[in-house]
Amino acid sequence: MDAELTATNSPPLMMALRAHKRGGPEQLVYEEAPRPVPGPDEICVAVRAAAITFAELTWPETWEVDGIDRTPIIPSHEFAGVVSEIGPGVIDLAVGDSVFGIAPFNRDGAAAEFVVVPAACVARKETGVSDVTAAAAALPALTAWEALRDQTHLTAGQRLLIRGGTGAVGAFLTQFAHAIGAEVTVTVTSALAEARARRLGADHVDVTTPHSEARDQKAFDVAIDAVGDNVPEWMYASVRPGGQLIVLQEPPSKELADKYGISAVFFVVSTRHERLEELAALIAASQIEVAIAQTFPLSAGRAAYESGSLPKPRPGKTVILVP
Ligand SMILES: NC(=O)c1ccc[n+]([C@@H]2O[C@H](COP(=O)([O-])OP(=O)(O)OC[C@H]3O[C@@H](n4cnc5c(N)ncnc54)[C@H](OP(=O)(O)O)[C@@H]3O)[C@@H](O)[C@H]2O)c1
């Protein structure tokens, strides 16, 4: 009788990719986990596609919230899927809606059959846009928009330098900056990426090696580092005095910013419902290119994360598919 009661009362389970200890892809296991339940103003989404930002396993908020360890964690915060349950207070979404969005970084992500997120963190996906495309665009496109619109207020004619102009975020920076009418210079690491950068709208492309120096000092109104390693000093030096450097991976050096008389800013993207809606329309109208490098089933999620340190078959996002 006791056993029956326990079985009846146990929470429903789902399959998920989880890490029980801080670390890299080697910590990820595909296993059963409690199926999350939406609270007030939240929804549960049956995940169809979850995209990866490889650096996420190094972000503090992946592992802790307010300084408290939150393992086991589920990674991958960029997703598309179908609303499976709505919490109290959600009025503008219904079970069965196709949505895409970004889960807050300090709670469980979408490498699972289900993810619970605040309803404000998703938008409806337009018919005809695949789950993979929507999941792949959500985070890098919103990050690029926030960098250009809210952090720099980039305007037509301004000179912009993007280091890493064909990465996931870099490719959207290049496309959006071109659409704004800025004069866009990007750095890339190969001739293949050079051709892609030009197709995305770059006016000038610099094929660099990791240790190469910028050619033009003090030449740019705005510079954005979208690579993900340490920001080289030449990026600071490339900005004109009074100009702006945006860094995506870590707070920049105040010392170097002062040395070159520039402002240097780090920000973390915020999920904005209205921006996701704008993005949905842009993707549906094929006005932006969303590149997919490769896909993996959820059961091979660990291999998907491990692929971050291997050469990609083609540029773009790596996406986990949830059957
Ligand atoms: N702050 C935020 O809210 C936020 C949001 C999203 C991402 N991020 C951060 O943004 C960074 C980029 O993320 P991502 O997803 O766009 O990564 P990604 O897709 O891996 O892009 C990185 C790009 O940098 C290029 N690259 C590497 N070394 C280079 C070099 N020496 N010179 C020029 N380009 C170089 C890579 O080119 P190859 O492939 O040819 O090497 C790749 O295209 C990460 O640090 C991530 O954590 C921050």
PDBQT file of the ligand as one rigid body, heavy atoms in Angstrom, charges set to zero:
ROOT
HETATM    1  N1  LIG A 401      26.546  38.950 -22.753  1.00  0.00    +0.000 N 
HETATM    2  C1  LIG A 401      25.584  38.236 -23.301  1.00  0.00    +0.000 C 
HETATM    3  O1  LIG A 401      24.398  38.440 -23.048  1.00  0.00    +0.000 OA
HETATM    4  C2  LIG A 401      25.962  37.153 -24.282  1.00  0.00    +0.000 A 
HETATM    5  C3  LIG A 401      24.973  36.506 -25.060  1.00  0.00    +0.000 A 
HETATM    6  C4  LIG A 401      25.378  35.538 -25.997  1.00  0.00    +0.000 A 
HETATM    7  C5  LIG A 401      26.732  35.226 -26.115  1.00  0.00    +0.000 A 
HETATM    8  N2  LIG A 401      27.633  35.868 -25.306  1.00  0.00    +0.000 N 
HETATM    9  C6  LIG A 401      29.072  35.605 -25.425  1.00  0.00    +0.000 C 
HETATM   10  O2  LIG A 401      29.492  36.034 -26.693  1.00  0.00    +0.000 OA
HETATM   11  C7  LIG A 401      30.622  35.287 -27.095  1.00  0.00    +0.000 C 
HETATM   12  C8  LIG A 401      30.379  34.740 -28.503  1.00  0.00    +0.000 C 
HETATM   13  O3  LIG A 401      29.302  33.806 -28.460  1.00  0.00    +0.000 OA
HETATM   14  P1  LIG A 401      28.833  33.064 -29.778  1.00  0.00    +0.000 P 
HETATM   15  O4  LIG A 401      27.726  32.172 -29.369  1.00  0.00    +0.000 OA
HETATM   16  O5  LIG A 401      28.616  34.044 -30.869  1.00  0.00    +0.000 OA
HETATM   17  O6  LIG A 401      30.153  32.198 -30.076  1.00  0.00    +0.000 OA
HETATM   18  P2  LIG A 401      30.623  31.550 -31.461  1.00  0.00    +0.000 P 
HETATM   19  O7  LIG A 401      29.454  31.225 -32.311  1.00  0.00    +0.000 OA
HETATM   20  O8  LIG A 401      31.572  30.469 -31.088  1.00  0.00    +0.000 OA
HETATM   21  O9  LIG A 401      31.394  32.729 -32.181  1.00  0.00    +0.000 OA
HETATM   22  C9  LIG A 401      32.722  33.094 -31.868  1.00  0.00    +0.000 C 
HETATM   23  C10 LIG A 401      33.367  33.552 -33.165  1.00  0.00    +0.000 C 
HETATM   24  O10 LIG A 401      34.645  34.072 -32.896  1.00  0.00    +0.000 OA
HETATM   25  C11 LIG A 401      35.479  33.694 -33.972  1.00  0.00    +0.000 C 
HETATM   26  N3  LIG A 401      36.857  33.803 -33.555  1.00  0.00    +0.000 N 
HETATM   27  C12 LIG A 401      37.550  32.989 -32.735  1.00  0.00    +0.000 A 
HETATM   28  N4  LIG A 401      38.795  33.488 -32.575  1.00  0.00    +0.000 NA
HETATM   29  C13 LIG A 401      38.863  34.624 -33.324  1.00  0.00    +0.000 A 
HETATM   30  C14 LIG A 401      39.869  35.577 -33.574  1.00  0.00    +0.000 A 
HETATM   31  N5  LIG A 401      41.054  35.495 -33.016  1.00  0.00    +0.000 N 
HETATM   32  N6  LIG A 401      39.578  36.614 -34.422  1.00  0.00    +0.000 NA
HETATM   33  C15 LIG A 401      38.377  36.735 -34.976  1.00  0.00    +0.000 A 
HETATM   34  N7  LIG A 401      37.388  35.862 -34.772  1.00  0.00    +0.000 NA
HETATM   35  C16 LIG A 401      37.620  34.817 -33.952  1.00  0.00    +0.000 A 
HETATM   36  C17 LIG A 401      35.061  32.298 -34.298  1.00  0.00    +0.000 C 
HETATM   37  O11 LIG A 401      35.445  32.023 -35.614  1.00  0.00    +0.000 OA
HETATM   38  P3  LIG A 401      35.959  30.564 -36.012  1.00  0.00    +0.000 P 
HETATM   39  O12 LIG A 401      34.795  29.644 -35.792  1.00  0.00    +0.000 OA
HETATM   40  O13 LIG A 401      36.352  30.733 -37.436  1.00  0.00    +0.000 OA
HETATM   41  O14 LIG A 401      37.121  30.285 -35.096  1.00  0.00    +0.000 OA
HETATM   42  C18 LIG A 401      33.553  32.433 -34.185  1.00  0.00    +0.000 C 
HETATM   43  O15 LIG A 401      33.017  32.844 -35.401  1.00  0.00    +0.000 OA
HETATM   44  C19 LIG A 401      30.794  34.180 -26.024  1.00  0.00    +0.000 C 
HETATM   45  O16 LIG A 401      31.763  34.608 -25.108  1.00  0.00    +0.000 OA
HETATM   46  C20 LIG A 401      29.445  34.142 -25.344  1.00  0.00    +0.000 C 
HETATM   47  O17 LIG A 401      29.555  33.730 -23.987  1.00  0.00    +0.000 OA
HETATM   48  C21 LIG A 401      27.276  36.813 -24.414  1.00  0.00    +0.000 A 
ENDROOT
TORSDOF 0
